Amino acid sequence: MKQLINILVVLAILPLLVLGTVNVFAPSNTFELYGIKPLGIMTYSTFRGAIGGMLIGGGLIMLIGANHQK
């Protein structure tokens, strides 16, 4: 049962890491996905830091939690 839960957690982590990476390195491809209109260079920086960082951080936190189960 623990293996099944770990597999499901890893399957949930992968989209977070992939989408977070895309948001950090190619934010213009994902603006339409979130309904955001870029108004200037600060939009790109904020979007990379806030959305991309949150998704990557959430995926890493889930990964750390899956590795520290008893």
C-alpha positions as CSV (number, residue, x, y, z in Angstrom):
1,M,0.0,0.0,0.0
2,K,2.9,2.4,0.8
3,Q,4.4,1.7,-2.6
4,L,1.1,2.6,-4.3
5,I,0.9,5.9,-2.4
6,N,4.5,6.7,-3.2
7,I,3.8,6.1,-6.9
8,L,0.8,8.4,-6.8
9,V,2.8,11.1,-5.0
10,V,5.5,10.9,-7.7
11,L,2.9,11.1,-10.4
12,A,1.6,14.3,-8.7
13,I,5.1,15.7,-8.4
14,L,6.1,15.4,-12.0
15,P,3.5,17.9,-13.5
16,L,4.4,20.4,-10.8
17,L,8.1,20.2,-11.6
18,V,7.6,20.3,-15.4
19,L,5.1,23.2,-15.3
20,G,7.3,25.1,-12.8
21,T,10.3,24.7,-15.0
22,V,8.4,25.8,-18.1
23,N,7.2,28.9,-16.1
24,V,10.8,29.8,-15.1
25,F,12.5,29.3,-18.5
26,A,9.7,30.1,-21.0
27,P,7.0,32.2,-19.2
28,S,5.6,33.6,-22.4
29,N,4.4,30.2,-23.3
30,T,2.2,29.9,-20.2
31,F,0.8,33.4,-19.8
32,E,-2.3,32.4,-21.8
33,L,-2.7,29.3,-19.7
34,Y,-3.2,31.5,-16.6
35,G,-5.0,34.3,-18.3
36,I,-2.3,36.9,-17.7
37,K,-1.4,39.7,-20.1
38,P,2.2,40.7,-19.9
39,L,2.5,44.5,-19.5
40,G,6.3,44.8,-19.2
41,I,9.5,43.1,-18.2
42,M,8.4,43.1,-14.5
43,T,5.5,40.8,-15.4
44,Y,8.0,38.2,-16.6
45,S,10.2,38.5,-13.5
46,T,7.3,38.3,-11.1
47,F,5.7,35.4,-13.0
48,R,8.9,33.5,-13.0
49,G,9.6,34.0,-9.3
50,A,6.1,33.7,-8.0
51,I,4.4,31.0,-10.1
52,G,7.4,29.1,-11.2
53,G,9.1,29.1,-7.8
54,M,5.8,28.1,-6.1
55,L,5.3,25.1,-8.4
56,I,8.9,23.9,-8.2
57,G,9.0,24.5,-4.4
58,G,5.7,22.6,-3.9
59,G,7.0,19.7,-6.0
60,L,10.2,19.5,-4.0
61,I,8.4,19.7,-0.7
62,M,6.2,16.8,-1.7
63,L,9.3,14.9,-2.8
64,I,10.9,15.5,0.6
65,G,7.8,14.4,2.4
66,A,7.5,11.2,0.4
67,N,11.1,10.3,1.2
68,H,10.7,10.9,5.0
69,Q,7.7,8.6,5.5
70,K,7.9,6.0,8.2
